[in-house]
Amino acid sequence: MITRIREVRKAKRMTLDDVARACSPPTTPQTIGRLETGMRTVSIGWLNRIAAALGVSATDLVDHPASEQLEVLALLASDSASAPRKAQVVLPPRPEPKQVALLVISSIGDYRSGDEIWCDRLDPDAFGRALNRDVLVPRPGGRFHFGRLLARDGGKLHILPSGTGARQIVVSDPPWLALPIKLVRSIG
């Protein structure tokens, strides 16, 4: 089986050691290297372990004609744009389980009209990950609050809405919140 483990690992900007440590259970960088180069046969079990460590689906690691990827043509730095020395790819965005999206219809704060904001939906035990970050919090009746999560006091969340002159809001015991993880913005 021809795999794309190395391409995906590099697209995720991870080292062999990063992937080895992220595997469950952890393995060695040498083992990951052997699986990448084909010196060791990649079983379905290994494919699933490595995919989980990279945060992709196992199908992303198998080379097939319908593989989705974008070729990197240039590397942009503060002083220039240059061609990469080795071929590189990036993986197009693909939703993960429990992800939701927001569509920005009117510019607010750092967000522009037309932006897509991809979010991880977090359960209450993971709310700490969202401190000092923008969040979407559900309210009764299909309404929501969007703003910066300032503090968590027991079951109460203190949120500062986006926009000038906004006053802090306290939301009690929301069943979940959505934490932005990816911004998709059209240019032009």
Contacts in CASP RR format, 6 or more apart in sequence:
PFRMAT RR
TARGET T0000
AUTHOR 0000-0000-0000
METHOD contacts of the structure
MODEL  1
MITRIREVRKAKRMTLDDVARACSPPTTPQTIGRLETGMRTVSIGWLNRI
AAALGVSATDLVDHPASEQLEVLALLASDSASAPRKAQVVLPPRPEPKQV
ALLVISSIGDYRSGDEIWCDRLDPDAFGRALNRDVLVPRPGGRFHFGRLL
ARDGGKLHILPSGTGARQIVVSDPPWLALPIKLVRSIG
1 42 0 8 1.000
1 62 0 8 1.000
2 62 0 8 1.000
2 63 0 8 1.000
3 35 0 8 1.000
3 36 0 8 1.000
3 38 0 8 1.000
3 42 0 8 1.000
3 47 0 8 1.000
3 61 0 8 1.000
3 62 0 8 1.000
3 63 0 8 1.000
4 60 0 8 1.000
4 61 0 8 1.000
4 62 0 8 1.000
4 63 0 8 1.000
4 67 0 8 1.000
4 69 0 8 1.000
5 32 0 8 1.000
5 35 0 8 1.000
5 36 0 8 1.000
5 42 0 8 1.000
5 50 0 8 1.000
5 61 0 8 1.000
6 33 0 8 1.000
6 36 0 8 1.000
6 37 0 8 1.000
7 69 0 8 1.000
7 89 0 8 1.000
8 54 0 8 1.000
8 56 0 8 1.000
8 60 0 8 1.000
8 61 0 8 1.000
8 91 0 8 1.000
9 15 0 8 1.000
9 16 0 8 1.000
9 19 0 8 1.000
9 32 0 8 1.000
9 36 0 8 1.000
9 54 0 8 1.000
10 88 0 8 1.000
10 89 0 8 1.000
11 69 0 8 1.000
11 88 0 8 1.000
11 89 0 8 1.000
11 90 0 8 1.000
11 91 0 8 1.000
12 54 0 8 1.000
12 55 0 8 1.000
12 56 0 8 1.000
12 91 0 8 1.000
14 22 0 8 1.000
14 54 0 8 1.000
15 29 0 8 1.000
16 29 0 8 1.000
16 30 0 8 1.000
16 32 0 8 1.000
16 33 0 8 1.000
16 36 0 8 1.000
17 29 0 8 1.000
19 29 0 8 1.000
19 32 0 8 1.000
19 50 0 8 1.000
19 53 0 8 1.000
19 54 0 8 1.000
20 26 0 8 1.000
20 27 0 8 1.000
20 28 0 8 1.000
20 29 0 8 1.000
20 31 0 8 1.000
20 32 0 8 1.000
20 53 0 8 1.000
22 52 0 8 1.000
22 53 0 8 1.000
22 54 0 8 1.000
23 32 0 8 1.000
23 49 0 8 1.000
23 50 0 8 1.000
23 52 0 8 1.000
23 53 0 8 1.000
24 49 0 8 1.000
24 52 0 8 1.000
24 53 0 8 1.000
27 49 0 8 1.000
31 40 0 8 1.000
32 50 0 8 1.000
33 39 0 8 1.000
34 40 0 8 1.000
35 42 0 8 1.000
35 46 0 8 1.000
35 50 0 8 1.000
44 58 0 8 1.000
47 58 0 8 1.000
47 61 0 8 1.000
47 62 0 8 1.000
48 58 0 8 1.000
50 61 0 8 1.000
51 57 0 8 1.000
51 58 0 8 1.000
51 60 0 8 1.000
51 61 0 8 1.000
54 60 0 8 1.000
54 61 0 8 1.000
55 96 0 8 1.000
56 91 0 8 1.000
56 94 0 8 1.000
57 94 0 8 1.000
60 67 0 8 1.000
60 91 0 8 1.000
60 94 0 8 1.000
68 91 0 8 1.000
68 92 0 8 1.000
68 94 0 8 1.000
69 89 0 8 1.000
69 90 0 8 1.000
69 91 0 8 1.000
69 92 0 8 1.000
70 89 0 8 1.000
70 90 0 8 1.000
70 91 0 8 1.000
70 92 0 8 1.000
71 87 0 8 1.000
71 88 0 8 1.000
71 89 0 8 1.000
72 84 0 8 1.000
72 87 0 8 1.000
72 88 0 8 1.000
72 89 0 8 1.000
72 90 0 8 1.000
73 83 0 8 1.000
74 81 0 8 1.000
74 82 0 8 1.000
74 83 0 8 1.000
74 84 0 8 1.000
75 81 0 8 1.000
75 82 0 8 1.000
75 83 0 8 1.000
75 84 0 8 1.000
93 118 0 8 1.000
93 182 0 8 1.000
93 184 0 8 1.000
95 101 0 8 1.000
95 118 0 8 1.000
96 120 0 8 1.000
98 120 0 8 1.000
98 121 0 8 1.000
99 118 0 8 1.000
99 119 0 8 1.000
99 120 0 8 1.000
99 121 0 8 1.000
99 181 0 8 1.000
100 118 0 8 1.000
100 119 0 8 1.000
100 121 0 8 1.000
100 136 0 8 1.000
100 178 0 8 1.000
101 116 0 8 1.000
101 117 0 8 1.000
101 118 0 8 1.000
101 119 0 8 1.000
102 116 0 8 1.000
102 117 0 8 1.000
102 119 0 8 1.000
102 136 0 8 1.000
102 146 0 8 1.000
102 178 0 8 1.000
102 180 0 8 1.000
103 114 0 8 1.000
103 115 0 8 1.000
103 116 0 8 1.000
103 117 0 8 1.000
104 111 0 8 1.000
104 112 0 8 1.000
104 113 0 8 1.000
104 114 0 8 1.000
104 115 0 8 1.000
104 116 0 8 1.000
104 117 0 8 1.000
105 113 0 8 1.000
105 114 0 8 1.000
106 113 0 8 1.000
107 113 0 8 1.000
108 162 0 8 1.000
108 163 0 8 1.000
109 162 0 8 1.000
109 163 0 8 1.000
111 117 0 8 1.000
111 162 0 8 1.000
111 183 0 8 1.000
112 185 0 8 1.000
114 185 0 8 1.000
114 186 0 8 1.000
115 183 0 8 1.000
115 184 0 8 1.000
115 185 0 8 1.000
116 183 0 8 1.000
116 184 0 8 1.000
116 185 0 8 1.000
117 180 0 8 1.000
117 182 0 8 1.000
117 183 0 8 1.000
117 184 0 8 1.000
118 180 0 8 1.000
118 181 0 8 1.000
118 182 0 8 1.000
118 183 0 8 1.000
118 184 0 8 1.000
119 136 0 8 1.000
119 178 0 8 1.000
119 179 0 8 1.000
119 180 0 8 1.000
119 181 0 8 1.000
120 178 0 8 1.000
120 179 0 8 1.000
120 181 0 8 1.000
121 176 0 8 1.000
121 177 0 8 1.000
121 178 0 8 1.000
122 129 0 8 1.000
122 130 0 8 1.000
122 176 0 8 1.000
122 177 0 8 1.000
122 178 0 8 1.000
122 179 0 8 1.000
123 176 0 8 1.000
124 155 0 8 1.000
124 173 0 8 1.000
124 174 0 8 1.000
124 175 0 8 1.000
124 176 0 8 1.000
127 149 0 8 1.000
127 152 0 8 1.000
127 157 0 8 1.000
127 177 0 8 1.000
128 152 0 8 1.000
129 179 0 8 1.000
130 149 0 8 1.000
130 177 0 8 1.000
130 179 0 8 1.000
131 149 0 8 1.000
131 150 0 8 1.000
131 151 0 8 1.000
131 152 0 8 1.000
132 148 0 8 1.000
132 149 0 8 1.000
132 150 0 8 1.000
133 148 0 8 1.000
133 149 0 8 1.000
133 179 0 8 1.000
133 180 0 8 1.000
134 146 0 8 1.000
134 147 0 8 1.000
134 148 0 8 1.000
134 149 0 8 1.000
134 162 0 8 1.000
134 180 0 8 1.000
135 146 0 8 1.000
135 147 0 8 1.000
135 148 0 8 1.000
135 149 0 8 1.000
135 157 0 8 1.000
135 159 0 8 1.000
135 177 0 8 1.000
135 178 0 8 1.000
135 179 0 8 1.000
135 180 0 8 1.000
136 144 0 8 1.000
136 145 0 8 1.000
136 146 0 8 1.000
136 147 0 8 1.000
136 177 0 8 1.000
136 178 0 8 1.000
136 180 0 8 1.000
137 144 0 8 1.000
137 145 0 8 1.000
137 146 0 8 1.000
137 157 0 8 1.000
137 159 0 8 1.000
137 171 0 8 1.000
137 174 0 8 1.000
137 177 0 8 1.000
137 178 0 8 1.000
138 144 0 8 1.000
138 174 0 8 1.000
138 175 0 8 1.000
138 176 0 8 1.000
138 177 0 8 1.000
139 145 0 8 1.000
139 171 0 8 1.000
139 174 0 8 1.000
145 159 0 8 1.000
145 161 0 8 1.000
145 169 0 8 1.000
145 171 0 8 1.000
146 161 0 8 1.000
146 162 0 8 1.000
147 159 0 8 1.000
147 160 0 8 1.000
147 161 0 8 1.000
147 162 0 8 1.000
148 159 0 8 1.000
148 160 0 8 1.000
148 162 0 8 1.000
149 157 0 8 1.000
149 158 0 8 1.000
149 159 0 8 1.000
149 177 0 8 1.000
150 158 0 8 1.000
150 159 0 8 1.000
150 160 0 8 1.000
150 168 0 8 1.000
151 157 0 8 1.000
151 158 0 8 1.000
152 158 0 8 1.000
155 172 0 8 1.000
155 173 0 8 1.000
156 170 0 8 1.000
156 171 0 8 1.000
156 172 0 8 1.000
156 173 0 8 1.000
157 170 0 8 1.000
157 171 0 8 1.000
157 172 0 8 1.000
157 174 0 8 1.000
157 177 0 8 1.000
158 168 0 8 1.000
158 169 0 8 1.000
158 170 0 8 1.000
159 168 0 8 1.000
159 169 0 8 1.000
159 170 0 8 1.000
159 171 0 8 1.000
160 166 0 8 1.000
160 168 0 8 1.000
160 169 0 8 1.000
161 167 0 8 1.000
161 169 0 8 1.000
END
